[in-house]
Every structure is written in C-alpha cells, then in structure tokens.
Amino acid sequence: MASDAFWSELDDLSGQWNCEPSRAELFEQFTSAVYTTDAEGWLTYYNAAAADLWGYRPELGKARWCGSWRIFTPEGANLPLEQCPMAVALKERRTVRGVQAVLERPDGTLIPFTPYPTPLRDASGAIVAGSNMLLPLASPAAPRDFALPGDASPAMQPQESRSGLALDDLTGGLQATLAALADVEVEFQLDRERLDGWSGPASERERIIAQLESKRARRRALLSERLDELQVQAMRLTSNMHRDGFDA
C-alpha cells in the first residue's frame, strides 16, 4: 500500500481510535518504524521496528514528540524535540511531508530518515492523537565520530611553518579541542540526567547507560589523540622558532 493512501485512511479515523489492541497488533506487523502519541505529543505506543531504529525503548507517557534520543537537521544542527516534525504536526494541526532529519541513538549512531507525522482526528475534527512513520534513508552509520577541531578541511590544518600565524592556529586548535572535551562531559551528564526519573525496566536503563558510556569513551579517545597530535606539533614549531632565533 502506498504511504499516502495509508495516511489518508488514518486521517479518516473516528472516535474509535482508542481501540488499541487491534491497532497495536496491526502496527506490530509493520516492518517500518511506527509510533503514536496522544493529542499533547506523549508517546502512547511504538512497534518493535521503532525501538530498533531508536536503539532503545523509551517509556510510554514520559517520552514526548518522538522516541529518538536526539535529532539533527540534515545540515548537522541540533533539532530540539519540541521542534521535531511530529511536534510541528500536532502544534500546527497539519500533516508534515517532504522533510528529512537525522536521529541519534544513545550509542551515537546516526541514521537519516524521512518522517510522516499525521494528526489523527475524531468525528468532530478535533485532534485526539498523532501517528508517525519513520523511513530510514540509509543503513545506520558508524557511531558518530563528530568532526574534531581543525579537521574540517586540509586548509584548516595548522601547518608546521616558521610563521607566528601557524603557532596561533595550533593554539586555537588546542583550545578548541579542550573545549570539545568539556562538551563531551557536559553532554554525558545531561544524558544521564534524562534517566533520573526512569521507571521502566532496570535492565533497559543499564543498557542505555552502557551505550552512553561507550559513546563518551570513544569521543574522549578521539579528542585525546587529536590533543596529543596538536601538542607535538606545537612543541616542534616552538623548537624551530627558538632555533631560528639563535641562528639569527
């Protein structure tokens, strides 16, 4: 069945939407990720495909707008969940089509996807729920090894020249890397705080924490390696500059 036809059928739902058992059985058969919310955006249901896509099982009634751990725009900017396509659909009382986003799992894996958020109405036209289908646009990428300071392009790499500008570049790279290390710790603490009120299975909470710790360790290792490289370059450049001073 074409996705447009599928959503047009859901748009025609009446007040009998609360017949959850049969609908849950239907959605569970879908190979695509599907989830539903109440009219305020709080998750009321998601199928196994959605849990697999998100990389964890969010708590019903506590997760709002989407089960994704984090969402980014296609350009890489952080997209607050309250601004995600499902939130837009319910707040603006309209379907949202033709947009893309990138979700992040707790372990840092990035997956680009296309959402199909649709407000569901009763016979009077009032919005009583929301439904969304998430279609991945590519296979899951490796856990996010975010861009390291100075790695955007070869032109941005500090050159081991004898100019003072190169030393300034290295100093800037060192400062940016140290700041990125601090950001890793802040993000990890914020992620842990999201689990403070967790009331779901303890095993799921521990699985999420293990993913978060793995992401943190990987990012710290990458940044520490970058920091070591920059420090070696800075020492070498400083040594060259001192030698030039003595030779002058």
N, C-alpha and C positions, 0 to 999 in steps of 0.2 A: 504494500500500500504506500502511495506517495506521502511524504511527510505533510504536505499542505492539506491533503484530504484527511489525514489523521487528526491534525489540529482543528480542522473545521468541524469535525464530529465532536471533539471535546468542547469546542466553543458553544455547541448546542445543548450542553448538559443542563438538566433541570435541577431542582432542589434535591433530587435523589442522589446527589454526589456523595453523600455520606454512607452509601452502601460500600464500605471499604473492602470487605473480604473478597468479593468477586473482582473488584478492580485491582486489588493487590495481586491476586493470582494472575490477572492478565498482564500487568506490568512486569511481574517476575519472569515471564516468558520472553520478554524483550531482550535482545542482545545489546541494544543501545541503553545508555545510562538515562534513567527517568526518575524524577522525584516530584513530589507535590508539597505544597505549603498551604497554610490557612490564609485568610484574606490579609493578615498582617505580615506574612512572609516567613512565619515559623515553620520549620520542616515538620511534616506530618507523615511522610513516607518516602522511601527510596528503595530501588531494587538493587540486586547484587551487582549488576553492571555499574551502577553509580558508585557503590562502595569501592569496587575495584578501580574505577577511574580516579576517585579521590585519594585512594591509598589508605583510607581508614574509614571507620564507621562513626559518623557524627551522631550526637544524641538528638533524638526527636524532641521537638518542643523547646530545645535550647539553642540549636543552630538556626540562624536566620538568613534568609535570602538564598543561600547556596551552601552546599556541604564542602566546597573547595577550601583547603587550608588557607590559601592565599591566591589572589587573582591579579594578573598583569594585563596591560594593554598589549597589542601586537608589537608596539614600539619598546616595550620593556618597563613602562611606568607602572608603579603600584596602583591598583584599582581597588579602593575601599569596597567592602562587600555591600555597603548600603548604596553604592553606585553601580553595582553589577547589573547585567541585563534583566535578571529576574526582579530586582528591586525597582528598576525603571518601569517594567511592565505593570507591576502592581500599583506603584505610586502614581503613574500616569494613566492607568486604566486602559492599557492598549497592548497588543501583541508587539513583540520586538523581533525583527528579522534583519538579515543581512549584516550582522556584526560578528566579530571574532574576538577571542580573548585567549589568554594563556593561563592555565591553572598550575599551581604548585602543590605537590604532595608534601606531607610532613618531612620526607627524606630529601626534599629539594628537587625531585624530578619535575621537569616542566613538560606540559602537554598542551599544545594549541588546540582549540576547539571552537565549534560554532554552536551557540545555544539557540533554543526555540522556546523562549518563555511566553506563556499564554495565560492571561487571567481567565478564570472559569466563573461563569455567571449562573444564577438561578433563573427561574421563570420570569421574575420581575426585572431582571437585568442587573441585579446587584452582584458585585463580585463576592464570591463565597470561598474561593480557593485559587491557587495558582498551580500550573503544571509546567515542567520544563524537560526538554530532551537535550542531551549534550552529545554532540557528534565529534569525536576526535578527528583532527585534520592530519595527524601523522602519528607514527609509533612513538611511545614515550621516549624522551631524550634522556641522556645520562643525567644523574643528579646535577643540579645547577652549579656549575663551576663558574660563578659570576666573574665578570670582567675584573681583572686585577688592575690596580692603579698603574697607569703608564703603558698598558697593554693594548690600548685601542687600535694603534696602528704603528708600523715601524717608525714613522716620522716622530712619534711621541716618545720613543725610547731615548733615554739620556745617552748621548754619545761620549765616549772616552776621549775627548779632545782636551786641549790645553786652555780652553776658554773658561772665563768665570761663569758664563751662561750655563755651561754644562753642569757645573757644580750646583748652581741654583736649581737646575732641573732635577738633579739627584736628590737635593734636599727636599724639594717639593714631593718627589716620589716617595721618599721615606716618610714624610709627614702624612701623605695620603694613605700609605699602607698601614701606618699605625692607627689612623682614624678608622680604616676599614676593619682592622682587628677589633677595635672598640665596638663598632657597629655589629659585628658578629655576636659579641657578648650581649649587647642590648637586645638584639632580635631573639636570641636564645631565651633570655629572661622573660621577654614578652610572650613568647610561645609557651613557656612553662606556666605563666600566669593564666593563660587561656584554659589550662586544665585544673585550676584551683577548685572550681565548682563542679568538677566531673563527677557524675553519679552513675555512669554506665559501668560496664564490666571492668574490673580492675585490670584484667589481662589486656584489654584494648588500650587502656590508659598507659600501661607499661610499654606496649608495642609502639605507641605514638612517641613516648619519651625516648625510646631506643632510636627511633628514626631521627628525632630532633638532635640527639647527641651525636649520631653519626654525621649528620649534615654539619653540625658545629665543628666537629673534629676535622672533617675534610676541608672546610673553608679555612680553618686556622692553619692547617698544614700548608695549604697553597699560599696563603699570605705570609706565613713564616719563611717559606722558601723564597718568596719574592723579596722579603725584607733582607734576608741574608745576601741575596744577589746584589741588591742596591748598596748594602753596606760595604761589600767587597769592592764594588765599582767606585764608591766614594773614597775609600781608603787609597785605592790605586791612583785615582785622579789627584787627590791631595798630595800624595807622594810625588807625583810627576810635577805638580806645581811648585813644591818645595825645591825639587831638584833644579827646575828651571830658574828659580830664584838664586840658588847658589851659583849656577853657571853664568848668570848674567854679569 
